[in-house]
Amino acid sequence: MKNVQLEAIQPTGEEVPVTAVVENPPQRAAVTAPETTAPVTTPAEKTEVAQALPHTASSLPLAGLIGLLSLCAGFALVIITKFAA
């Protein structure tokens, strides 16, 4: 493999080494979470969140799925009756 010297071009048009332009991200210190218990949520709190959601879904995809399954069942019955006869 070849080693290629990478260079960056600054807005002034000057070519500089990439190491002068790109900085390594700072190292994060390992943060340990304090040992506390998670707050307990009751089912009543969960239903309040669910009731606040908007009703944007429709039953059209369900109707389409039922229709598709009906067509598949009809074709299956036609094929079965042709082979049985």
Rosetta blueprint (number, residue, H / E / L):
1 M L
2 K L
3 N L
4 V L
5 Q L
6 L L
7 E E
8 A E
9 I E
10 Q L
11 P L
12 T L
13 G L
14 E L
15 E E
16 V E
17 P E
18 V H
19 T H
20 A H
21 V H
22 V L
23 E L
24 N L
25 P L
26 P L
27 Q L
28 R L
29 A L
30 A L
31 V L
32 T L
33 A L
34 P L
35 E L
36 T L
37 T L
38 A L
39 P L
40 V L
41 T L
42 T L
43 P H
44 A H
45 E H
46 K H
47 T H
48 E H
49 V H
50 A H
51 Q H
52 A H
53 L L
54 P L
55 H L
56 T L
57 A L
58 S L
59 S L
60 L H
61 P H
62 L H
63 A H
64 G H
65 L H
66 I H
67 G H
68 L H
69 L H
70 S H
71 L H
72 C H
73 A H
74 G H
75 F H
76 A H
77 L H
78 V H
79 I H
80 I H
81 T H
82 K H
83 F H
84 A H
85 A L
